[in-house]
């Protein structure tokens, strides 16, 4: 066995680096493909729910993650229904249209939305048998008002049924200058979650 020359060692190193780069490129392509599939799935749900509420949107974490080239861990669908309609009726009508896709809804008894009745959120339902975990969040006020009451500016982004993404001024400014605006009364656990999720962002308490 002969010792390899410096040139041969460098060539092997270069080939290995190229392979790593190719693997990274493929991972990036897979990530983009999965993000696109999540978006398409969200649009399918929203289009079906238009008959329940023409203002239905996916808001918060999912569109924010997509906007930052990340896969969403779940979908938060904000829906209101008709004026003075009960949460049960909204959920019942949503369940009826989603059942045509093979999905169903089930009310959450315990969840992270422990401020039910506050911030315009009346009830939360889980969607069953879906490719991406999803929640149906029934609002007691308009979706725009609910989004405006979000604790953190990084969540003030939403997607409408046709796939259009809307960003609040706070979100746009925050992303540009790597800053997020957080309400002073926000719970400690949520503050820590945002700090861990955006370690390179400056935190501004408002």
MIKE-381234 format. One record per residue (C-alpha): x, y, z; residue in three letters. Coordinates in pm, whole numbers, padded with zeros to 5 digits, always signed. Layout:
! residues N
XYZALA...
END
This chain:
! residues 206
+00000+00000+00000UNK+00149+00331-00108UNK+00110+00660+00069UNK-00124+00899-00105UNK+00017+01217-00245UNK-00100+01555-00119UNK-00275+01603-00453UNK-00468+01277-00416UNK-00570+01363-00060UNK-00688+01706-00171UNK-00885+01550-00456UNK-01058+01309-00216UNK-01138+01598+00015UNK-01279+01799-00274UNK-01493+01508-00392UNK-01627+01455-00041UNK-01709+01827-00013UNK-01894+01816-00345UNK-02097+01517-00224UNK-02189+01699+00096UNK-02294+02004-00106UNK-02509+01785-00333UNK-02671+01622-00030UNK-02740+01965+00125UNK-02892+02086-00201UNK-03118+01782-00213UNK-03226+01838+00149UNK-03311+02198+00064UNK-03514+02080-00237UNK-03701+01827-00021UNK-03773+02096+00237UNK-03914+02328-00031UNK-04126+02047-00175UNK-04272+01968+00168UNK-04343+02335+00237UNK-04525+02361-00096UNK-04729+02049-00014UNK-04825+02199+00324UNK-04936+02520+00153UNK-05144+02328-00101UNK-05304+02123+00176UNK-05387+02441+00371UNK-05548+02591+00060UNK-05763+02280+00012UNK-05891+02309+00370UNK-05953+02683+00338UNK-06137+02647+00008UNK-06374+02391+00160UNK-06431+02610+00466UNK-06524+02913+00255UNK-06886+02798+00271UNK-06869+02825+00650UNK-06685+03159+00659UNK-06560+03352+00354UNK-06297+03517+00575UNK-06137+03192+00698UNK-05754+03207+00715UNK-05450+03014+00830UNK-05259+03249+01061UNK-04962+03261+01293UNK-04695+02994+01306UNK-04752+02812+00976UNK-04735+03108+00734UNK-04452+03253+00942UNK-04254+02930+00913UNK-04319+02908+00538UNK-04208+03268+00498UNK-03881+03169+00667UNK-03833+02853+00454UNK-03932+02618+00735UNK-04190+02342+00747UNK-04485+02416+00972UNK-04547+02185+01265UNK-04922+02251+01251UNK-05191+02471+01098UNK-05403+02716+01295UNK-05722+02785+01100UNK-05915+03090+01222UNK-06286+03090+01145UNK-06582+03289+01270UNK-06902+03179+01102UNK-07222+03381+01082UNK-07314+03668+01312UNK-07442+03539+01649UNK-07375+03179+01541UNK-07278+02942+01823UNK-06937+02778+01831UNK-07110+02439+01815UNK-07289+02539+01495UNK-06968+02665+01333UNK-06788+02344+01426UNK-07080+02134+01303UNK-07087+02306+00964UNK-06707+02284+00936UNK-06718+01915+01020UNK-06981+01859+00753UNK-06777+02017+00471UNK-06447+01864+00586UNK-06604+01518+00605UNK-06618+01523+00224UNK-06237+01506+00240UNK-06241+01229+00499UNK-06162+01459+00792UNK-06350+01533+01115UNK-06324+01779+01403UNK-06308+01715+01776UNK-06318+01977+02049UNK-06006+02022+02260UNK-06068+02005+02634UNK-05715+02095+02740UNK-05473+02282+02515UNK-05228+02569+02485UNK-05517+02807+02419UNK-05578+02853+02791UNK-05699+03205+02725UNK-06024+03083+02569UNK-06279+03360+02596UNK-05999+03616+02573UNK-05829+03760+02265UNK-06139+03683+02060UNK-06101+03302+02074UNK-06417+03112+02166UNK-06324+02746+02109UNK-06057+02520+01960UNK-06114+02197+01768UNK-05864+01942+01640UNK-05886+01819+01283UNK-05858+01441+01264UNK-05692+01225+00996UNK-05505+01514+00833UNK-05156+01509+00678UNK-05047+01808+00888UNK-05174+01854+01246UNK-05436+02127+01236UNK-05660+02318+01472UNK-05987+02492+01393UNK-05991+02807+01607UNK-06338+02958+01632UNK-06334+03335+01681UNK-06591+03550+01860UNK-06469+03857+01668UNK-06327+03905+01320UNK-06003+03731+01226UNK-05833+04067+01171UNK-05910+04167+01529UNK-05785+03833+01663UNK-05459+03859+01466UNK-05412+04216+01588UNK-05436+04085+01947UNK-05163+03821+01897UNK-04895+03845+02166UNK-04598+03854+01926UNK-04545+04042+01600UNK-04386+03735+01439UNK-04731+03571+01437UNK-04910+03855+01259UNK-04903+03693+00918UNK-05185+03499+00752UNK-05281+03315+00435UNK-05619+03343+00262UNK-05793+03061+00070UNK-05638+03150-00266UNK-05290+03120-00118UNK-05225+03493-00081UNK-05003+03577+00217UNK-05074+03894+00412UNK-04824+04052+00653UNK-04888+04313+00918UNK-04658+04619+00927UNK-04511+04492+01257UNK-04425+04159+01100UNK-04267+04317+00793UNK-04058+04565+00992UNK-03962+04299+01245UNK-03837+04057+00982UNK-03640+04329+00803UNK-03462+04444+01118UNK-03456+04104+01296UNK-03676+04230+01579UNK-03995+04102+01734UNK-04244+04299+01941UNK-04386+04118+02242UNK-04667+04228+02472UNK-04554+04292+02828UNK-04833+04075+02973UNK-04734+03773+02760UNK-04687+03455+02960UNK-04329+03359+03047UNK-04351+03023+02867UNK-04449+03190+02541UNK-04173+03450+02577UNK-03918+03172+02618UNK-04057+02991+02316UNK-04011+03301+02099UNK-03659+03358+02234UNK-03562+03002+02147UNK-03725+03022+01805UNK-03565+03356+01714UNK-03230+03364+01900UNK-03085+03618+01656UNK-03374+03861+01689UNK-03390+04161+01920UNK-03681+04149+02164UNK-03885+04465+02220UNK-04150+04467+02493UNK-04450+04684+02410UNK
END
